[in-house]
Amino acid sequence: MLKIIKKHKKFLFIYTLIFLILFLLNIQFWFIKYNKSFIWKYDGLEQQFTGFIYVGKWIRTVFSNIFIHHQFTIPLWDLSIGYGSDVMSTLCDYFYDPFNYLSAFISPLYAEYLFDFLIVLRLYLTGLSFYAFCFYKKHSYKASLLGSVLYVFAPAVMIVFKQPNFINLFIYFPLIMLGCEKLWYEKKGTLLFISFLLTTIYNFYFSYMISIMIVVYAVINFIFIEKEKTGKRFIELFRQFSYHCGLSVSAGLVLYLPVIMNLMNTSRLSYQRKLFFFFRFDKIQTYFTYYFLSYDTGTDAILGFSILTLVSIMVLMLRKGYKDLKLYYILLTVSLFSAQISSLFNGFNYPAYRWNFAYQFLISYIMVVTFNKLFELSKKEILIIISFFTGYLILFSQTKNYQFNVFLYHYRVVFSILFILCISLFFIVTLIKKIPKTLKENLIIMLFSLSTVINSTVCFSARMSSLVTKEVNRGKAFSLLTESKKILHEIKDKKDYRYDEIGTNRYRNAGMIESLNSYDFYYSYYNENIDHFHKSIGLTNSSFSFTYAGLGYLSYLHLLNGTKYIITPSDYKKMNPYPYNRLIRKEKNYHLYQSSIDTSIAHFFTHNINEQDYDLFNEFERYQILTRAIVSKEKSDYQKTQKNYEQMNYQTLFNNSSSYKDSIYKANWDNASVDFKFKEIRNRTLYLQIKDLDVISEWIQSYRIKIEGYYRGKKIDNINEYIDSQTIRSNLYGHKHNWLMSLGMMTGIDTIRIIFPYRAQYKISSLNLYTKSKEQTNKDISHLDCTNIDFHYDTNRLSIHTNKDQDGYLYVAVPYDKNWQAFIDGKKTDILKANKAFMAVKLPKGRHTILFKYHQKELFIAFFGSIGIVCLYVILNRMTGKRN
């Protein structure tokens, strides 16, 4: 290592200096100005940061179990992740990132600062990785230096401030390409194996994209670069790449065995979307406009390049040779504007530009290749470049489709002047012959480096982008996640119950970093069964398949799933869902309520309804059934009882803003509304059920329906509910169109108003209003039996003690998983999947101890399988080396 540093000390010194200067100018300046950390308050805070803290907590727990409690116990399942989840299957992306292990050495209170530092460190390593590739290709250190700087500070890399873990990909990809070069020309594949293995372990999704790119690389290289174009050479290359890449990907993919098995059962990635080869013209126009600026494409990827790279691209195209680079550039540029190719890179799912790491690598490398050519431009070439640039500038200044923000449209003249200034300075530097070449090179490096300021300004300025303004304030990340939950810290039995929040600014996944059990979840690797459960009762707090945030006012679900505590803001005016009306703790900003009746995560039922029979009911009827029977694939013994609710008749009132025909509500303008007037309701709980809600539109991807309540013409302040949903055009679409919402206990209401956000047509097949009195609610709740049931949760196990005087079913509100094993009094018994997502066992009458144990078999198979493949590769390499 010291020899390498000594050999490249000149580059390292200058690169470090430029990196620090540009980091302060391009990035840190904006974050200091707005007092922000590097944590985006959505995915960054709720996924990346919570995952980062959780990995550290998990590592500390394992070492504590081994060295303090002297127990070799590894937490494989955690009740605080959503309803409860397998740790590795859900959080594998975070456990397979070695940078996250450092979180074990710092308190969660200060984890934000380490998190921010690791982002900066990885940005720095990104440039070194790119330089390693350029050095191998024998480019001058100045050209390599400039390429590294442009690679690091490109808009594509700035996605790190939304999705921090993506930065690893920008580190690994140049090493993979370097490994491909070494294998091609030196027949040495170890670097390719290691770098591709790290990428696959980091995220197999990206290794899929890179596999496609390696195939394209090999084909183009063989056609345009390879001197020995024979069948024998082709077979040799095919065998070598298949061997090193195949074993590398296999060793990494094996680690994802539990995840892959789970993904095979999810529906989110299987929705069919109609795609044309190219995007719509308005999207192509937007991409064209922001090509040399910065544009968030909305799929966790940012488009944009330094304006001066246009000169390098033009030089490449004007000069003879470089057929491989020209073809790479043409293919990737066409891919940028192609919906089908972007879908191909995304596993034939919705189009996504997450392959931008390869595009950015190519553009930066073109800059390196053409660096010395910039000082050899002929007058004809200069004229062509100026003409092309002028044409682009004219089109740019005339484009008015600035969907990303309004500011850039108003200030496009300013940026046009900046573009002209950069290009003018470039030609002044390159054309004046009296300037020494060394000085010219230094000036070009400085000029190209400073051109990245334009991109960073568009990317980070609050007037042009919301990226920085949506970052968490510096030093506030951990407190945002935990502030509302401090009120639970002194509660002794919180480990065996769940809590929920109503009316707070809740953050998903926050409970798991303090081992608090709730209903917050937001990770890509989700339990499909939970999504089926949510769909079956139309839960409005789960508009995406892979996320949910509480149970709202559906009190039956709270009791059934073991919610004992509810947190509300101290100034919350709306009545809590019954029976959570016992105030047990007050703090300045929050109140803690407890259920006035017993609840548990485990309940006893004497009836069962077959899942197919259950699906025949609507969402509200299913909601009632859950208090009386479990839902399973067993034969039904449930008899439909007399309805224990009232269905309201209503009159639909339209104004000039809306109309209705054949299940279609037409909104004539944004925020158009429809009123549903009914007989006055007092001291009853009101439910709203909507069937087949959708938007008939070619451009709307997501929408928010607002529900308001009115009494005698006056708006009710505490009824402001929303239904957030997506259409098939959204990458977040979860095929959810049926919704059930409890508006809570009404002290007086006679009108519901639905407000449509956009001028469009909205489909609603049916809309129903139901009410329940307190007596009717108590009658339903009385069927939930948790008496003489003692539930206890510990690492990888659930223990339940029961004493019942009749046979029945023990329902446990813990997600069903084939890795659970159940034992009644030490004897193994079958586990039923109940209520679409949870577990139940047949329970004979009498006193029993039921034990659920969690064994993640696939994880150990995956771990040792991966090690075995790596060992096989090492052995085969040694044998091949000795033979050669």
N, C-alpha and C positions, 0 to 999 in steps of 0.2 A: 504493500500500500504506500509506504513512504517513497519507494522508487517511482511509482506512478505519479505521485504528487510532485516529486522533484522534476520529473521529466516534463510535466505540463504546468509547472508553476507560473509561467508567464501568462498562459491562457487563464488559469484559475484566478490569478490576481485581478486581471482586467475584467474577466467575466463577473467576478464577485463584486467589483466596484460598480460596473454598469448595472448589474442586477439590483444592488441596493439603491442606486440613484433612481432607476426606473420604477422600482417597487414603491419608493416614496412618492414619486411624481404621479404614477399611473394608478396606484391602488391606495396606499396608506393615506394620502392626502384626502381622498374622498371619505374614507372611513373615520378619520379624525374629524373632518369637517362636520359630519353628521353624528359623531359620537357613537359609532357602530362597531360591533364585533364582526367576525367573519362567519356568523351563523345566521342563515336564512331562517325566518321565523316559522316557516312551514316545514318542508322536508328537512332542512338543516337542523332545526331545533327538535322537531318531533320524531325524526327518524335518526339522522346521523349523530346528533349530539347525545340523545338518549341511548342509542346503541353503543356509542363510545364509552359512556359512563357505565352502562350495564356490563360490558366486557370486563372493565376494571373491577367492578363489584363481584362479578362471577369468579374471576381469578383469585381475588382475596378470600372469597368463601371457600374455594377448593383448598387453598393453602392453610386456611384456618381449620378446616375439617381434618386435614392430614397432620399438621404440626402442633395444633393446640388441643383439638378434641380426639386426636389419634384415631380417626375414622376415615377410611378411604371412600368417601362419599362424593360423587360428582353430580351436581344438579343437572338433570337432563330434561326436567319438565318444571314449569313455573306457573303457578296459579295467577300471578300478577301480570302476565302478558295476555291482554285481552281477557277472555273468559278463562284462560289457561291454555298454555301452548308448549309444544316441544321447543326447547331452547335453541338447539342447533339448526333445526329445520327452518325456524323463523328468522334467526339472526346470523345465519352462516356468513353473509357478506361482511359482517362486522368482526366475527371471530377469525375469518380467513384474511383479514388485513393486519399484518404484523405491527403497523404503526399504532393500532388501537391497544396493544398490550401495555403500552406505556401508561395508560390510564390507571393501571393497578397501583402505580406509585404516587398518586396524587389524590387528595381529597376531592370528592365531587363538587365541593363548594368552589374550588379553584380550577376545576377541569377545563373551564372555558379558555383559560390562558394557554394551557398546554394544547388544547384543540386548535387554537388560532396559530400557535407556533408551528405545529406540525403541518398546517396548510402552507405556511411560508417555506418551511424546509422542503416540502415535496415540490413546490414550485421551483426551488433552486435545483433540486435533483433532476427535474424535467429537462433543464438546459444542459446539464452534464450528460444525460442520456443521449440527447440529440448530438452533442459534440462527439461522443464516442463513435457514433455512426459515421460522422463526417471525417473524423481522424482516420478511421479504417479505410475510407474511400480516398484518402490522401489529398484532401483539400487543404488549402492554406489555413492557418489558424485564424486569420482575420475573417476569411469567408465563413469559416465554421463558427466563429464568435458571433458574427452578425446573424447567421441562421439560428443559432441557439437563442439569441435575444428575441428575435421575431417569433420563434416557436413558443417561448415562455410567456410573452406578453400579448399573445394573440387573443382575440375575443373568444375563440373556441375554448381556450384553457380557463377563461374567467368563469366557466360553469362551476368551477371549484367553490365559488361563493354561494352557490345554490345546492350543489351536490358534491361535497368535499371529497368523497371517496372516488369520484371519477378521475381525479388527478393521477391516481396510480396508473391508469391506462396510458396517459401521456408519457409516463416514465418507462413503462414496459414496451410500448410499441416500437420505439427506435431500436431497442435491444433485440426485439424479435426480428426486425428487418436486418440488423447487423448479423444476427444468427443465420438468417437466410443467405446472406452474402458469404459468410464463412463456410457454410455447408456447400454452396454452389462452387466456390473457387478453391477452397482448401480441403473440402470433404471432412470438415470438423463440425459436428452437429450439437456439441454439448451446450453451447450458449443458447442455441435455438430451443433445445429441450428445456433448459432451466427457465428461460424467460417466458416461453409459452406455457410451461407448467405454472409459473407464478401468476400469469394472466388468467389461466383457467381456474386456479384456486381462488383468485380474487373475484372473478365473476365469469361463469361459463357462458353467459349471454354475450359478452364481448369476444370471447374466444371463438364463438360461432362467426361473428363478423370478420375477425382476423383470418379465420380459415378461408373464407371466400377471397379475401385480399391476397393471401398467399398463393392461391390457385391462379388468380389473375396475374400476379407477379411472375410466377413460374412460366406461364404461357407466353407472356410478352417478352420475358427475358430470353426464353428459348428461341423465339422468332427473330428478335432484333439484336440480341447481344451474344448469344452462344455461337461460338465459332464452329463447333463440331455438331452439326445438325444431322445426327444419325439416329436410327432407331435404337441402337445400343446405348447411346448417350441419354436418350429420352427415358429409356427403361431404368437406367442407373439413377438418374435424377428422381424419377418417380418413386423408386424403391427407397432412396435415401430420405426424401421428404416424408414419405409415408411412415417410415420407421421412426424417425425422430419426432415428427409432429404427432403421429398416431399414439405412441407410447406416452408422450407428454400430455396430450389431451385426455387420454385414458386415465392416467394417474390423477389428474385434477378432477375429472368428471366423477370418478368413483367417490370422492369426498362429498359430492352433491347427491349421492344416491337417495337419501331420505327426502331431499327437496324435489328431485326429479319425480319420484314416486308420488309426491303430493301434487306437483304441477300437472301430472297426467290426469288428475281428477278435477282440475279447475276449468271453469267455462269462460273465464274472462278473455283468454287468449284464442278462443275458438270462434268468436263472432265474425261472420262473413261481411266484408265491406266491399262495396262496388268501387273499384278504382280504375281510373283511366291511366294511360301510360304517363302523361304529364299532369302536373298540378293544374288547377284552374289558373287562368291568366292573371287574376288579381294577386295570387300568391307568388307567381313567377315574377310579376312586376315588383312586389315587395322585396323578394330575395335579390333581384337585380339592383334595387335602390340601395340596399344595405350591404351589398357585397363588399365594399371597401369601408364600411363603418362598423356597426355592431347591431345584431338583431337576435332577440330571443325567439326561437322558433316555436316555443311552447311545448316541446317534447324533451326537456332537459338537455338542450343543445343550443349553442350560440353560434351564429354565422357572422363572419367578418374577417377582413384581412387588411393589413396596412396598405394605404393607397399607393405607396411606392413599389409594392410588389407587382403592380400592374406593369411597370417598366420591365421588371425581370421576366414576367410572363411574355411580354411582347418580344423581348430579345430572344427568348427561347424559341418562340414561333418563327422568328425571322431568320435565325441561323440554321444552317444545314446540320444534319445529325440530330442526336437526342430524340430519336424516334420513339424510344420507350417512354421518356418523360412526357413527350407531347401526347402520346396515346393515353398515358395515365391521367393527364390533366383533362383531356377531352372526355374520357369515360367518367371521371368523378364529377366534372361540371355538368354533364348530362344527367348523372345520378341525382345531383342537387335539385334539379327541376323535375325529376321523375317520381311520381307517386308510387309506381309499381316497384322500381328499384329500391326506393327507400323502404317500402314494405318488405322486400326481399331481405334487406339487411336487418330488419326487425322481426325476422322469423315468419314472414308472410302475414304479419299482423298489420296494425295501422302504420302508416308511413311515419318514420322518425329519422331525424338527422343526427343520431348519436354516433354515426360513423365519421363525424367531422374530425376526429383525431387523425385519421389517415389523410384527409384532405389538407389539414393544416400542416402535417408532416411533409406532404408533397410540395406545397407552396413554399414552405421554408427551405426545403432542399433545392428547389428551383432557384431560389435566391442565392444559395451557396454556389451552385453550378455556374450561374451567370455572373457572379461577382466580378471576376476579372474581365469579362466581356463588356462590362459597363464603361470601361475606359477605352474601348476600341470601336465605338459606334461610328458608322459612316453617316454622311449627311442624309442619304436616302433613308436609312433606318431611323434617324432622328425625326425626319419629316413624317414618316409613317406612324411613329409612336405618338408624336404631337397630334397628328390628325385623329388617330384612334382615341387618344385621351380627350381631345376636344369634343369628339362625338359623344363619348360616354358622359362627359360633363354636361353637355346640352340635354341629353336624355335625363340625366340625374336631376337637373334643375327644373325640368318640366314635369317630372313625376309628382303627382299629388296624392298617390295612394300611400299615405303614411299611417298605416294602421297602428304602428308601434307607439307613436306619440304625435302630438300636434306640434310640439316645439320645433322639431327638425324641419317641418314644412315652413314655418315662419322664418327660420334662421338658416335655410339652405344656402343663401348667398354667402353667409359667413364661412360655411364649410367649403363652398366652392372657392372662395379666396384662399383658404388654407390649403386646399388641394393644389391650386395654381402656384402658391408660394413654394410648396414642397417640390413640385416638378421643376419650377424655375431654378431653384437653388441646385437641384440635382444636375440640370444641364449646364449651369454656370460652372459647377465643380468639375464636371467631366470634360467640358469643351476647352477650358482655358489650359493651354499646353504648358504655360510657365509654372504652373503649380506642380511641385514634385509628386511623384506617384504615391509615395508613402503618406504624404499629407492628404492627397486625394482619397486614399483608402480610409484614412482616419475620419475625414470629413463625411464620407459616404456612410460609414458605420454610425457616426453621430447623427446624421440626418435621418437615416432609416430608423434608428432607435427612437428618435424624438417623434417620428411620424406615428408611433404607437400611441402617443398622447391623444391623438384625434380619436382613435378607437376607444381608449379608456374613458374619454370624456363622454362619448355617446353611451358607453356601457354603464357608467357609474353616476353621472350627473343626475340629480333628482329631477331636473327639468326635462331630461330626455329619457330616463329610464326609472322604473320603480325598484330596481334590484337592490340598491343600497338602502333606500328608505324602508324596505321590507326586511332588512337585517335586524337582529336583536340589538338593543342598546348595550354598549360595552359594560361588562360586569353584571348583567342582569339575567343571563341565560338560566342558571340553576334556580334562582329565586322565582322566575316566571313559572317554571315547572312545578315547584314545590310549595309556593306561597299558600294556596288554598288548602293544602293537605296538612299543614302544621297543626291544625286543630284536631287531627287524628292521632298525633304522636303519643299522647298519654292514654289512649284507648287500649286496654290490655287484650281484648279478644279479637282485634282486627285481622289477625292472621287467618281466622276460620270463617270470616264473613266477607261480604263485599260492601263497598260504598259507591255512591254515585254523586254527581254534582248537577245542580239545576240553577241556571241563571248566571253561572260564573264564566269567566274567560278561560275555559278548560283547554288543556293541551293534551293531545293524544299521546299515549305511551308514557305519560308522566308517572303513573303509579308504579310502574315496574322498577324504576330506579330506587324506590324506597320500599319495595316489597309490599305494596298496598294493592289490594284486589279490587278491580273496578271493571268498567266496560269500555275502556279506551284502547283502540288498536289502530295502527297505521303502518303496515309493512307489506311489501310486495308478495311475500310468501305467506299466504293466508290459508285458513281452514275453510274449504269449500262448504263443509257441512254447516258452519255458522252462517254463511251467506244464505244457504237454503232456509235456515230457520228464520232469518231476518225477512226474507222474501215472503215466507208463509204468513207472517203477521204484518207485513207492510211497514216495517220500522222506518220512520222518516229520518232517524239519526244515522242511517247507514245507506247513503246514496251511492257509494262506490262499493264494489265487491270486497275490496281489501282494506276497508276502514270502517270504523264505527265509533260513536262517541256518546255513550250513555243510553238509557232506556226511556228518558223523558218522563211523561206522566202516565205511562202504562204500568200502573201499580201492581197488577197481577204478575207481570214479568219480574218486577222487583222482588216480590215475595217468593216467587218460584225459584229465582236464581240466588237467593240468599242475601239480598241487600238489607243490611241492618241500619246503615247510616246514610244520610243525605246531607250534603253541604250546600248551603245557599249563601249569597251575599247578605250582609247584615241589613241592607236596605231593600231587600227583595219584597215586593208587595203581594205577589200572587200566592194563593194558598198552595201549600205543598200537596203532592198526591197522597191520598188517604192510603194507609194509616200512619204516614210519617209526619206526625204532628207533635211529638214529644221533644221539646227543646232541651238539650242536655248540656250544651256548652256555647258560650258566647265569646267572641273575640271582636276586635275593632272592626274588621272587614268581613268576617264570616260568622255564620251560625251553623251549629251542628244539630241535626234532628235524628231521632231514633224511632224505629217502628214501635207503635204501641202494642203490637201483638208479636208473638214469637215468630221467628223466621229461621230458615236454615238453607244451606246449599243442597241438603238431602231432604226428600219428602217421600211419604208413603201413599201409594194409590192402590185401589182395589179394582180399577177398570182400565181397559186398554181399548184404543180405537186403531183400526188398521190405517196405515198411511194413505192408501188410495181413497178410503172413505173420508178421511180427514180433509183431503185436497178438494173434495166436492163442496165444502163450505167456503164462504168468503172470509176475508181477513178478520173481520170483527167477530164472526161466529167461531173461528178457530181460536181467537183470543179467549173466548169464554170456555171452550172445551178444555184448554190447558189447565184449568183449575180442577177439572173433574176426572181426567184420564190421561194416561201417557199415550203418546203416538208412536207406534212401532209397526213392523211388518208382520206381527202376530195377528191371529184372527181376532176380529172385533168382538167385544162383549159389552160395549158401551151403547146404551140406549139414549137416543136424543130426548132431552127433557123439555118441559115447557119453557118457552123463552122467558128469560129473566131480565128483560130490558124493554124499552119503548123505541119504536122507530118513528121519527118525526116526518110529517108531511110539510112541504115547503113550497113557496112560490118563487119562481125565478124572475128577477127584475133586471131589465137591461136599460142602459142609457145609450147615448150617442156613441160611446166608446167601444161598444161590443154588440155582438149579435150571435144567434145560435141556429144551427140547422144540421140535422143528421149526425148528432154526437160531436159536432165541431163548433167550438166557440171561436169566433173571429174577433181578434183585437184590432181595432181600427187604428190605434196608435200605442206607443209605449205606455206601460202602466195603466192600460185599460182595465176596467173592473166589471164584475158581475155580482149582484146581491142575491142571497138566498134567505128569504124571509119566512119565519115560522112562528108558531105559538110561543108565547113567553115562557122561558125556562128559569126556574129559581131553585137553588139548593139541590141541584142534580149535576152529575158529571156528564159532559158532552163529548161525543166522539164523532169524528169526521172520517169517512171512508171514501176514497176515490179510486175508480177502476180505469185502467188503460190510459193513464195520463201520458201525453206525448205532444211534441211540437212538430207540425208539418212544415218543414222549412229546409231549404238547401244549404243554409249557411250557419244556422244556430247549432252549437255544439253542447252548450250547457245553459240551464235556465233556473231561475228561482221563483217559485210561486209563493206569494205572500197571502196569509190568511189573517183577516182582522175581524173583530167582534163589535157589534153595535147593540145598544139598548135604548129603545125609544128615540132613535135618531142620533144618539150621542155615542161617540167612539169609546170603547172600553180600553183603557190605557194598557192593562196587563195582558191583552191578547194580541200578540204580534208574533205569529208563528210562520215558519217557512218550510217549504218542500224544495230541496235542492236535487236536481236530477240532470241527466245527460241524455243526449240523443246518440244514435248509432254512429254519427259523424265524429264523436269524441273518442279519444284514446282511453278515456276513463269509463266508458259505457259499461254498465253492469246488467243490462236487460231488466231494469226495474221500472215498472209502470203502475203498480198497484200500491196504494198507501193507506195506512191507518194512523190517525193522530188523536190523542186525547187532549182536549183543550182545558181539562181540569174541572174543578167544581165551580159551577156558575152561580153567582148571587143575583144575576139578572141579565138575560140576553134574549134577543128576538131576531137577530140578523147576523149572517156570516157573509163577509165580503171576500171574494177571491180576486187578487190583482195579478194580471199577466204582465211579465216584464217587457216583452217586445211586441212590436206590431207583427202579428203572425196568426196562424190558425192553430188552435190547441184542441187535441182530441181528448174527450172524457166520455167514456161509455156510460158510466153511471156515477152518481154522487149520492151518498147516503148519510143521514144524520141519526145518531142513536143517543139515547140518554139512559142514565141509571141513577136511581136514588141511593142514598147511603145504605138503606136496608137491603136493596138488591145487591149492592157491592159486598156487603157483609155476608150475604147468603153465598155468593160465589167464593169468597175468601174462606168460608168455613170448611170448604172441601179440601183445602190445602192442609195436609196433616204432617206436622213435624214434631208432634209430641213424642216423648220417649225416644228421640233420635239425637244422638250426640256425634257431631261431625268434627273431625280434626284433620288438618292438613300438615304434612311434613315433607321433607325432601323426597321426591319421587314416589310418594305414597299417600293414600287417603285411608283413614281408619274411621269406621262408623259403628256405633253401638246402638242396637235397636231392641225394642220389646213391644211386640204387636200381638193382638189376640185373634188375628185372622191372616190367611194367606193373601199375598198381593205382590206389588212391585215396589222396589226401592228405587226411586228416581234420584239421580245425582247430577246436578247442573254443572257438570264438567265435560268439556268436549270429548266426544267419542274418538278413540284412536285404537287401532289394532294392537298397539304396543302395550295397552293396559291389560292386566290380568286381574281377575276378581276371585276372592276366596271367601266363602262363608264358613266360619268356624274352622278354618284351615283347609277346607275342601274346595277345590277349584270349581268355578261355575261359569256359565256362558254370560257374556255381556251383550245386552240388546242396545241397538242404537235407538234412542228415544227422542221424540220431539224434533226430528230431523237432524239433530246435532249432538245430543248429549247421551248419557249412559243410564242404563237401568238393569237391575237383576231381579229375577223372580225370587221372592222372599217368603219362606214358610213362616207360620205364626210362631211366636215364642221369643225368647231372648237370644240374640245373635250378635256376633262380632263380624263385621264385613271389612275386608281389607282389599284395597286396590293398589297394585304395584305397577310401576312404569318401568319397562325395559326397552331401551332403544337399540334393538339388535342391528338395524341397518347401519347405525353410526359406527359401531365397532367393526363391522364388515368393511365399511367404507374406509376407515382409518387404516386398518391393516392391509386392505387391498391396495390402497395407494402406496403405502410403504413397500409392498411386495413388487409393484410395477416399477418403482424407482430402483429397487435392488436388482430386478431383472435387467433393467436398462444398463446399470453400472456393470453387471457381470457380462452382458453381451458386448458392451463397449471394450471391456478388457480383453475378452476373447478375440474380438475383431482386431484390436490393436496388436496382439501377439501374433495373430495370423499374418497381418500385413508386414 
